[in-house]
Amino acid sequence: MFAAVATLPLSASAQDQKAAAPTPRQCEEYGNRDHIVGALFETDGSINTLGLRYHLANTSGDDCRGGSLTWFAYGLDVRAPAFDALSPYASARLGVMGDASGGGLEAGIGPTTDFDRTAAASYLGIFMLGYFFELGAIYQFPIGTDRPHWLAGWQFAVHLNVPVVSSTRYRRVARPEIQ
């Protein structure tokens, strides 16, 4: 009688393990190649910068784990700091987005000029992402020279990015159900 009682929990446990085993479900993985245009506004309170952007973005994600999205984008940003200078940057962005929000990093390098003086400059940025917009901060710095008067340091940044052309590919995959 003791042996029969002792084996009951073991067999029930084995049945629970079989019932809890993940079952495959169909979900989609996708990838986009987007052409993005954007408007940029950056300010530190004394220097306001307006700009335009063109980026080519490679986006991938899936609906298996709650709709995650990652991307890498590269292209050209043209900024007009203090409305009396021009800063074209070759730029790159990397980001990830989940159900609620996401984050991204951005970097660029290029010349900056007030048409009397030209200097090499670069910037780094960190952003909180929405679907078409970014809120964050960028830091611009000169390369190999003193800071030109029109080149701000830290700036609060608002960027609006709109995909204008997109090509999408989908692939169905079987993934274990995640509990």
NORWO-V975541 format. One record per backbone hydrogen bond with DSSP energy under -0.5 kcal/mol. NH is the residue of the N-H (numbers start at 1). CO is the residue of the C=O. E is the energy in kcal/mol with one decimal. If there is no record, write none. Layout:
((NH & CO & E) (NH & CO & E))
This chain:
((5 & 1 & -1.9) (6 & 2 & -2.2) (7 & 3 & -1.5) (8 & 4 & -0.9) (9 & 5 & -0.8) (10 & 6 & -0.6) (11 & 7 & -2.3) (12 & 8 & -2.2) (13 & 9 & -2.3) (14 & 10 & -2.1) (15 & 11 & -1.8) (16 & 12 & -2.2) (17 & 13 & -2.1) (18 & 14 & -1.9) (19 & 15 & -2.2) (20 & 16 & -2.0) (21 & 18 & -0.8) (25 & 175 & -2.6) (27 & 173 & -2.1) (29 & 171 & -2.7) (30 & 61 & -2.5) (31 & 169 & -2.1) (32 & 59 & -2.6) (33 & 167 & -1.9) (34 & 57 & -2.4) (35 & 165 & -2.8) (36 & 34 & -0.6) (36 & 55 & -3.2) (37 & 162 & -2.3) (38 & 53 & -2.0) (39 & 160 & -2.2) (40 & 51 & -2.4) (41 & 158 & -2.2) (42 & 49 & -2.4) (43 & 156 & -2.4) (44 & 47 & -1.1) (48 & 46 & -0.6) (49 & 42 & -3.2) (50 & 80 & -1.1) (51 & 40 & -1.8) (52 & 78 & -2.2) (53 & 38 & -1.8) (54 & 76 & -2.4) (55 & 36 & -2.6) (56 & 74 & -2.9) (57 & 34 & -3.0) (57 & 55 & -0.6) (58 & 72 & -2.9) (59 & 32 & -2.4) (59 & 57 & -0.6) (60 & 70 & -2.7) (61 & 30 & -2.0) (62 & 68 & -1.3) (63 & 28 & -1.8) (69 & 97 & -2.4) (70 & 60 & -3.0) (71 & 95 & -2.2) (72 & 58 & -1.9) (73 & 93 & -2.7) (74 & 56 & -1.8) (75 & 91 & -2.4) (76 & 54 & -2.5) (77 & 89 & -2.6) (78 & 52 & -2.8) (79 & 87 & -2.3) (80 & 50 & -3.2) (82 & 48 & -2.1) (83 & 80 & -1.1) (84 & 81 & -1.6) (85 & 81 & -0.7) (86 & 113 & -2.9) (87 & 79 & -3.0) (88 & 111 & -0.5) (89 & 77 & -3.4) (90 & 109 & -2.6) (91 & 75 & -2.4) (91 & 89 & -0.6) (92 & 107 & -2.5) (93 & 73 & -3.0) (94 & 105 & -2.4) (95 & 71 & -2.2) (96 & 103 & -2.2) (97 & 69 & -3.1) (98 & 101 & -2.6) (102 & 129 & -1.0) (103 & 96 & -2.0) (104 & 127 & -2.1) (105 & 94 & -2.7) (106 & 125 & -2.0) (107 & 92 & -2.3) (108 & 123 & -2.1) (109 & 90 & -2.0) (110 & 121 & -2.5) (112 & 119 & -2.6) (113 & 86 & -2.5) (114 & 117 & -1.7) (119 & 112 & -2.6) (120 & 143 & -0.5) (121 & 110 & -2.9) (122 & 141 & -2.4) (123 & 108 & -2.2) (124 & 139 & -1.8) (125 & 106 & -2.7) (126 & 137 & -2.3) (127 & 104 & -2.6) (128 & 135 & -3.4) (129 & 102 & -1.9) (130 & 133 & -3.0) (134 & 159 & -2.4) (135 & 128 & -2.5) (136 & 157 & -2.2) (137 & 126 & -2.2) (138 & 155 & -2.3) (139 & 124 & -2.9) (140 & 153 & -1.9) (141 & 122 & -2.7) (143 & 120 & -2.7) (144 & 142 & -0.6) (151 & 148 & -1.4) (152 & 150 & -0.9) (155 & 138 & -2.4) (156 & 43 & -2.9) (157 & 136 & -2.8) (158 & 41 & -3.1) (159 & 134 & -2.3) (160 & 39 & -2.7) (161 & 132 & -3.6) (161 & 159 & -0.5) (162 & 37 & -3.2) (164 & 35 & -3.2) (165 & 35 & -1.2) (167 & 33 & -1.4) (169 & 31 & -2.3) (171 & 29 & -2.1) (173 & 27 & -2.5) (175 & 25 & -2.4) (175 & 173 & -0.6) (177 & 23 & -1.6) (179 & 177 & -0.6))
